[in-house]
Amino acid sequence: MKEIEAQQHQEQEAQHEQEVQVSKTLRRVVLTVNFIMMFLGCTASPLLLRLYFVRGGHRIWLSSWIQTAGFPIVFIPLIISYYHRRKTDKHAKPYLITQNLFLSSLGLGILIGIDNLLYAYGVSYLPISTSSILISTQLGFTALFAFFIVKQKFTACSINAVALLSFGALILGLNSDGDRPEGESKGEYFEGFFMTLGAAILYAFVLPVVELTYTKANQAITYTLVMEMQLVMGVFATAFCTVGMFIAKDFQVIPREGKAFGLGEFNYYQVLVWSAILWQFCFLGIIGAIHYTSALVTGIFLMVLIPVTEVFAIIFFHEEFNSGKGISLALFLWGFVSYFYGELKAKKKKKKKQQQLAVSVLELPKGTA
């Protein structure tokens, strides 16, 4: 009898080890997929958006709309998640989002719709190598808004990052004559410049508000819940831009614009469809990477993608990469490194304090804890 029990125990342990191994392998696979989606989405989607304008596209509301119109893709991971929940709990609800979180996501979706409009307007005038650097200023503005909204403290590293990113944006603005596309007026260039900067500022405001929403939620913030919120935000951002398209009569113009598109009508619709898909890849990849690693690791990966996008812009659009742009990029990367170094130091300090607290509790005499 004891031999049978021992054998069963060994089999259970072996099964548990196998499940842990499968779980680790699955985690690596999912994480790899998220990083691939981030790479494809965050580099290709801005390039396709610029391609739309360079080859004869003019509809600002349409180009805003495609940034979130791929939201139905989010249903795929949500359905898979629900299926797994049903395996462990037959009475599992089809959704986790509460009414308050739904309303918060609705409001955030409208803000993201406005942000899409500002970004599309900026990309219509600016070279992608300029707009990709400029949009990165959101890191500095995020630190600023986080100080007021979620009471995140400023550190020497975050102040340094804000200063470097601001100075980099200033150099880009002063370098406008050497960076302006042919046939574009100085006024149009600066319109695009400030619209892109506005998009960076608005999105920097949205991020701490999302964090505040998480802290106010009276439930666990799981990957599934975050995807549900992403879906709601995508729906209402797209609805906002759809209203704009109706007012601007974009739906009537699309067939004519497709026929006149520089790459042909078929490729016109290809650009629109793949833009919508790749923007969702970008958003889902970021969400997944943060969930399975951390915001720090995800931020570092996004930082690496900036020079990659620059290289692609030079190859595909033959954009000039002058000294002013090079200095700006260097300052932006320096600002990123400074910010993330500060975040890393803060995390290590917090972890050390927690360990010291745990040791001090263990060392207390019995009956005093």
ABEGO torsion letter per residue (X at the ends): XAAAAAAAAAAAAAAAAAAAAAAAAAAAAAAAAAAAAAAAAAAAAAAAAAAAAAAGBABAAAAAAAAAAAAAAAAAAAAAAAAAAAAABAABBABABBAAAAAAAAAAAAAAAAAAAAAAAAAAABBAAAAAAAAAAAAAAAAAAAAAAAGBBBBAAAAAAAAAAAAAAAAAAAAAAAABBBGBBAAAAAAAAAAAAAAAAAAAAAAAAAAAAAAABABBBBAAAAAAAAAAAAAAAAAAAAAAAAAAGAAAAAAAAAAABAAEAAAAAAAAAAAAAAAAAAAAAAAAAAAABBAAAAAAAAAAAAAAAAAAAAAAAGBBBBAAAAAAAAAAAAAAAAAAAAAAAAAAAAAAAAAAAAAAAAABBBGAX
